[in-house]
Structures are given as C-alpha cells and as structure tokens.
Amino acid sequence: MTRMKAQAVEILQDIPDDKIAPVIEILKELRALYAQNGKPVVYKETPVNAMGIFHKYANPDLIPLEKEAWGKAVKEKYAAH
C-alpha cells in the first residue's frame, strides 16, 4: 500500500461509522470514473486551498449575494419548523 493510500485509510478510520456512507459513495463514483477513462485524471494546476476553486464557474450576477445566501437559507429552513 502506498503512503497516500495508507493516509486515506487512516482518515477513513477516524470517521464515525454512521457518517461514512457519503464517503463510500464518493469513492465508488471515483472508482467508476477511473475505470471508465482507463487512466486517472491529471490536473494541470493544484489549488493552494479549496476556497474559490470553482470561481471560474460562478454566475457573476450572483457573486454579490454569496455572503448573505447561507444565512438566508438557514433562516428559511428553520422558519418552516
């Protein structure tokens, strides 16, 4: 087992059993994706951190509303209860 796979297994062991289902689904989809292409995807650039990595796909008209969107969604969700 490579060092990277060992690190992944270590991380998986720290996740509680009742929370692991989404991780398993993600791993299954990744495995299917790699099997489909025949070789792993290699990215040309590695982001420094995860924040903003999808910025190029953002709708410019909605960017000013991002700071308020989460709070508004939470208020709407709990106002219904």
C-alpha positions, 0 to 999 in steps of 0.5 A: 500500500502506498503512503497516500493510500495508507493516509486515506485509510487512516482518515477513513478510520477516524470517521464515525461509522454512521457518517461514512456512507457519503464517503463510500459513495464518493469513492465508488463514483471515483472508482467508476470514473477511473475505470471508465477513462482507463487512466486517472485524471491529471490536473494541470494546476493544484489549488493552494486551498479549496476556497474559490476553486470553482470561481471560474464557474460562478454566475457573476450576477450572483457573486454579490449575494454569496455572503448573505445566501447561507444565512438566508437559507438557514433562516428559511429552513428553520422558519418552516419548523 
